[in-house]
Amino acid sequence: MSTKKNEKSSQVRIAVTDVSSELSFECPSTPAEIKSAVTAALAGNTPLILTDIRGHEIVVPAAKIGYIEIGEPVERRVGFGAN
């Protein structure tokens, strides 16, 4: 099983109501695809189902979504190079 990060992956953070911590994971979908899935789940009051880069499914009931933050993953720099 490969856990190598995909070029088009997105960082996703989901706040669930009545839960103190948030869900944070990397999703192989583009931000536009994630936004479309969120919009469909909220409009239809159906669960939001996303898959992380390792193939695990994350299911959140639409009524429990507090907010969703979608962003591009930041490349980590290693070493002492100048910016």
C-alpha positions as CSV (number, residue, x, y, z in Angstrom):
1,M,0.0,0.0,0.0
2,S,1.5,3.3,-1.1
3,T,1.1,6.4,1.1
4,K,3.1,8.7,-1.2
5,K,1.4,12.1,-1.6
6,N,-0.3,12.8,-4.8
7,E,0.4,16.0,-6.8
8,K,-3.2,17.0,-6.8
9,S,-4.1,16.2,-3.2
10,S,-5.8,18.6,-0.9
11,Q,-5.6,19.2,2.9
12,V,-9.1,19.0,4.5
13,R,-10.2,20.0,8.0
14,I,-13.7,19.4,9.1
15,A,-15.2,20.6,12.3
16,V,-18.0,18.4,13.6
17,T,-20.6,20.0,16.0
18,D,-20.5,18.8,19.6
19,V,-17.0,17.4,19.1
20,S,-14.0,19.3,20.5
21,S,-11.4,18.2,18.0
22,E,-11.6,18.4,14.2
23,L,-10.9,15.9,11.4
24,S,-7.8,16.7,9.5
25,F,-6.6,14.6,6.6
26,E,-5.2,14.7,3.1
27,C,-7.6,13.9,0.3
28,P,-6.5,12.9,-3.3
29,S,-9.4,15.0,-4.8
30,T,-9.0,18.5,-6.0
31,P,-10.5,21.4,-4.0
32,A,-13.2,21.8,-6.6
33,E,-14.2,18.1,-6.3
34,I,-14.3,18.4,-2.5
35,K,-16.4,21.6,-2.6
36,S,-18.8,19.9,-5.0
37,A,-19.2,16.9,-2.6
38,V,-19.8,19.2,0.3
39,T,-22.4,21.2,-1.5
40,A,-24.2,18.1,-2.6
41,A,-24.2,16.7,0.9
42,L,-25.5,19.9,2.5
43,A,-28.2,20.4,-0.2
44,G,-29.5,16.9,0.1
45,N,-28.9,16.6,3.8
46,T,-27.0,13.3,3.1
47,P,-23.7,12.2,4.7
48,L,-20.5,13.7,3.4
49,I,-18.2,10.9,2.3
50,L,-14.6,11.6,1.4
51,T,-11.6,9.3,1.0
52,D,-8.1,10.1,2.4
53,I,-4.8,9.4,0.6
54,R,-4.6,6.0,2.3
55,G,-8.0,4.8,1.1
56,H,-9.9,5.3,4.4
57,E,-13.4,6.7,4.1
58,I,-14.5,9.6,6.3
59,V,-18.2,9.9,6.7
60,V,-19.8,13.0,8.4
61,P,-23.5,13.6,8.7
62,A,-24.4,16.8,6.9
63,A,-26.3,18.1,9.9
64,K,-23.2,17.8,12.1
65,I,-20.8,19.7,9.8
66,G,-19.6,22.9,11.6
67,Y,-17.2,24.1,8.9
68,I,-14.9,22.7,6.3
69,E,-11.5,24.1,5.3
70,I,-10.0,23.0,2.0
71,G,-6.4,23.9,1.1
72,E,-3.4,22.8,-0.9
73,P,-0.8,20.8,1.1
74,V,2.3,22.7,1.9
75,E,5.6,21.2,0.8
76,R,8.0,20.8,3.8
77,R,11.4,22.1,3.3
78,V,14.4,20.2,4.7
79,G,17.7,21.8,5.4
80,F,19.1,25.2,5.9
81,G,18.7,26.7,2.4
82,A,17.7,30.3,1.9
83,N,14.2,31.2,0.9
